[in-house]
Amino acid sequence: GWASPAPVTPTDYATHTPLDHRRRWGQFFTPEPIARWMADWALQAGPRTLLDPAAGTGTLIGACLSHPRFDPTTRIVAYEADPHIADALQRNLDHWRASQVEVRLRDFLLDRDESRYDAIICNPPYIRHRQLADRRELYRAFATRWRIRLSAFSNSYVLFALAIAGRLSARGRAAILTPSDYLNANFGAPLREALLREQLIDGIVLFD
């Protein structure tokens, strides 16, 4: 747990969490300006449901909660697989009095709930292919679902992008922050193919 009742910032979390733990869980944090920009995009259609599949300390959820367009009756679901960072997430949700957020302490990629959401906002964990748990089963399931042949070098965020695309409602929109290497690397070809075939890309923004 956390001794202070104040919110747990990503800097606080990184200071009190060993680097090897953060690397093992693929934890990289979203800068506040980008979080606000992502929230603005995700909330434009007035969603009734919102999902963060890898909530971390809750930066993206916090950006949504504080956005002037946010409807407090919106149902929010947050997944987090790491119990340590989930403690920080719960501390922040309590501080924000965000009682409408349902926290699910499990791996989004392994979850069998197929509920769809009007808005999804996510900075997926960056876990290299060799460290992915159940990776062969995951690759097989996503390849079947999307009619693609996934590369054995696909990192976790490739799977998250596909899983997110499959959980959007008919009017849904998603803001996803990932590395850009999939745009040129061979392992990113199946993801590009699936997203383009289903006409799911509205825009790609590249940050320096």
Disulfide bonds with the S-S distance in Angstrom:
none
